[in-house]
Amino acid sequence: MSSFADISRLVRPNRVAVIGASDRPGSFGHSTYNNVRNNSDIPGGTFPVNPAYETVLGDPAYPAVSAIPGEPVDVAIVLVAAGMVLDVVKDCASAGVKHVMVLSSGFSETDDSGDDLQRQVVEVAHAAGMRVYGPNSPGLTNNADKVLLTMSPVAGDDVSLGPVGLVTQGGGLGRAIMQWRDRGLGIGLWASPGNEADLDVSDFIHHMVDDERLRVIGAVVEGFSDGAKFIAAARRAQEAGKPLVVLKIGRSEYGQQTAASHTASIAGNDDVADAVFRQYGVIRVDDVDELAETLLLLVKALDTDIRRAGQVCVYSFSGGTASLGADMIGAAGLRLAEFAPDTARALAERAPSFGFVDNPVDLTTKVFTDSELNQAVFQLICDDPNVGSILFAMPADYGDSTVSVTTDALEIAATHDTLLIPVWMSPKHGGGHAVLSGAGFAPFDGLKRAVTALTRVVEWAAVCRGPESDSGAEPVGVADHSPGATPAALSYDEAGELLRRYGLRFPAETFVTSGQAAADAQRRIGRPVAMKLAAEGLVHKTEVGGVALGIGSPDEAARAYATMTDSDRLAAHGFVATGVYVQEMVGDGLDVLVGAHHDEVFGSVLTVGTGGVETEIEKDVLHLAMPFTDEQFVRALRPLRLWQRMKGVRGGRPTDLAELTRVVQAFATMFLEETERIAEVEVNPLRMVVSESGTECVTLDAVLLAR
């Protein structure tokens, strides 16, 4: 079970010391102590520590933390060179410091010696009951309580109260998002734990979930030091109904390599990260602008009936703009709201005959000459129960006319449970833009960006609004196995025995060691059979010609045996045959791949997708962190192309998803319970055979790799 640190005294300290504080303007020692002393409310006092100074900013300086009189400090901020940090941490430990915040760099992000130094720092701290924030960190900013524990010389200028919690592994991107305050983004708490030697992103997400002042959480993540812990934090956010928006770096190999060098965390398999995010309702974005805009829109959406946000009205006074907005709504998979009959009639009566009001709504420039037109139409749309959000698109600045239109929209929307999404498409901002920004509705710069953010909101609301029923099971931790070790395959018999024990069904089969025995086995079965080669170390039978299907006679079985086990042929592949399995042919059905492996970041991961000979061609798979609920499994299936085939196409019978779910859950239980023994499992194909009596799932082949 994941354990989270209590960081309440880190983000709201009573006493703070700054080791390396300086009187020299322009130095980090100066800017840090200035932020702590002059830009923060620290009730018990701030203390500069630097043996080279008698005073710093007029305060008495101390040679060491242990020389500070009175109660132990809650946070000691460390700014000295990496080679001096360990001695400083030892002094902090002796002084009873609760948290040490290491802003210095030169640790695990550099080389092995830096990694070793970082490990020693954590060991000394933990032995004294002290927690470590950093190293290689820019600090922490708690705007809600006016606590600026940061080296940034502009921290005092970037203060913006608001309901957003932000945690970033890197400081530069975090500062960029903090400066979105000019667009109305209010951040109550920003943490940037750097190398995460001890406290990590998940500790702060967990803390932000519990802070009632924070309603939305954003994160910039380069990698995860503890994937299972992140899953636990994401689950808590989902259960609390707090959106968690993540910019995860590492989609490409380039991003993964630079992320590793920057923060020394593990970027991990990006497909698995995507799957885990979807599983636990985490919103993934691709850039800083998208992160900030999504956070902004979520803050507004939570004040409306967010479940209706996907029922969109596109509203403009430009026909081209209205059509473009509607097109983008459709391309994003959202839908235009269908006005209620009373609304449609009233709009038709009030709108100009040369505009259109069926949605999208184009009032034309008539709004500039008819002062009541915009008010009347906008009121009707906001009153319509079928409309959940309004894409309010201003194509250009028209001086006082756009000021009037935007003012009306703001006043009417304020009295309704409808999400207003203003878009300003012109680089000339003008008075209308200022009206929107001044009211806390900084417009999106383009329709595409607005629709992208709305799509994220709608997807989150569909999955997370209201706690999802859950088994309550904790994610399984990452297993420890030696790097470079090549797992050995269990024998076919061993694999079959283990899977049968957990309820997976196999076809009736016989193991034979001669051509005559193969012929006899085919004769007993009395219908076409499958024959599969057995050889020590053989995993992928088809690659060595080790599978023959539809063998319809004893003579054909004998010939297939001879060909399959030919020693000269197999020698070229490095195998020696031990025999052949003669197996009943299972009827036609839908072939599914079911696999499991240990991901280095997120632990035990399930893979399900198109199976059989189409696996490599289709590459149509899903991933789920284990354990998972039945609901999570079925929801994850829906985006697959396989889903349409499961539902039945061209008059075919649909498969029983409940039966597939039962079998896959049994498979997952096996993997979790055998995790110390099994490194990887693949059942391919698991054939779903549908008949009048129901769906039967039959394991036609399986590979289990031992640790």
Phi, psi and omega in degrees: 000133183290142180244133180249145181282148171275108184249019183299323180278349173283316183275340177228070184282155176266324180224138183226135173245146177240109181271116187104013177300146186219152175267000185273111179302142180093346179272155177294330177296327179284311183295324180293312182292326176297317178297316182290319185279314191255341182249009184229157171256100179244098191304319185272359175107160178240147189224116175282138179236113177192113183295348181276352183236147170272324177220154173227122184052035177086354180265144177300133179264147182246148181286338181202160178298323181295347179270353181286126182284163175089199183296154177300147178284151179281321183226128172248116180268126187250123182238010184279169179299152186306321183294343181260351189295319184299317178296322178296318181295322177298319178296318178299320179298318180292336182268001177077023178297142183271322181223135174247125182253105185264106178272344181298149174253177181106031184241230187295344179283355184254292185203185183297322180293323176294322178295319179295319178297318179298318179298319179295320178302314181294320180298315179297317181296312183295325179298334180259007181074025184253143178257149184248129174249121185105209356284190178062049185234149175274352180118204185215140180232115177249088182294327184299327181246010180055062177230107183247089180263069189216153179273351187296129178287349180251010183302321181294340180271345186256022180284124180211110179290146179175176188268016183256132170259139183227133174226129183225141177284330178256147184278324184298313180292325177296317179295323178300318180288323176303324183280003169286003175301333178291344176256007176098007180277115181259118184250117181280328182212129174234125176239142178221086190281010171060237184288349179056047178300331181222280177291138184230181181307318184295324177301321183281324173300315179301315179297319182292328176299322182278346180275109184294341180284342182258124185253338182224143183237131176243151180214143169245117189235128176264339179181170182242124176282337180212094184296320181296324179292321176297318178301317180296321179292319180295322178297319180296320177296319179297314181294329180278353182073026178256120178298137175241116184248125186236128165264104183259116178277141177123027176290325180254169176296325178298314180297322180294320181292315181290327177297317180297319182287334184280310187242357178062020174262176186261120180291318174078176179290118187291327177297320179292319178301315177303315183295318179296319178300313180297320183299323185248023172069022178279130179274120178259132177239169190246353181204166182297317180299317181294323177298309183296317181292323178293319177299315180301314183291323178297319179302317179290319185295328181292345176270002178240182172280089189297337180293341180261005186298335180282356176266093197257138167249127174266124190231125180202176171243022177230124181298318179296319179296316180298316180294319179297317178298316179297321179297317180291324176300313180295318181296331180278357181084008175272178181224147175285136179294144174262116184299145173298150183307317180297321178295314182301318180295316182293322178295318180298326180285328188264329187283156178294147185294336182266004173262191172218143189228015181283351187087104013288158182255124175238109181273356182060180180288005175301334180296338181282339182250344179245097188296336183267349185297310182298316180300314184293314183290317181296322177298315179300318182291317179294330179286341186289124181293345181274353183256122179256334180212153181235116173277099189265096193256114176261113183287332184199169178270128178237039174061230184296333181295316179288331174299315181295315182296315182290323179297315178300314183299316180297315183295319181286316182297330182296339182258010183231161179266048184238135183280119178266126182237090183283141177232130178240110191269348183264144174289346175272114189278306175067187187292324180297320177297318180296323178298313180296313181297319180296334179270006180084017179241059179304123187290153169291149182280349180197160181297319183299317180294322179294316181292324177299312180296318179298320178300317178299317180297314182296317180297318179296315182298323181294328184265321196246351185288108189093132183303134177282143175296138186217154180288343183081002181290144178274147176296147180277136183291167179288128181284149180261113175223148189296131177293143177088347180285135179262113181296145178265143180282136171293153176296161181300320179296316180297317179298314180297319180298317181294315182291323177297325181300332180261012171097008177279135183267138175244158173292157173296137184207162179226139177265128183233156182233016177206162178296322180295319179294325177295318179297317180297320181295319179296321181295319181295318181293323170079011176206172182307143183235166169254143178236133185229129182290142172244130178205142182299127179084356182281125180250305183259095188294323184295333184288344179243019181069034186262017177225131175229131185242155175068034179286112193257359181211160178301317180298318179296324178295319180295318180293319179298321178299314182298316180294316186294324186261005182306121187293321180295319180295316182288332181300327179295337179259356179083026181235155174234125183292140172251349180155191182218141173266127175257120194232139176301140176281128179271146182301167179300150180187193181261121182270130183236140171268131174230119182223168177208144177209173178260108176282140185292342181255309190259004176082221185287125186230132176268144172233129177224140178183195179298131186246191179070211183290348182270357185303307183288331182283311185285322185047050186246087186225160172239161174232145175220135172289141180263148354283170181217159179272163176301320181296318178298321181295311182294320179296323180291334179291330191302321181288348183287149171296331178302330183302316181297323179289326177294327181286346181096122180235150178052046176083000180288155179288137175288150177280159179272103182295331179296322179291317177298318180299318179299314182293317181293323176296321177296318177300314180296321178299317177303312184295319180292321181283337181253021189297332179284344184254324188251129179269325185201145179224141172219121170256115182203109005262155161263111186268126176264109182257120184255129177222182180298333182275353178132196181252133176240132179257119185239130178278114181267334176202150182210142175233126177238125179257126181275159177287000000 
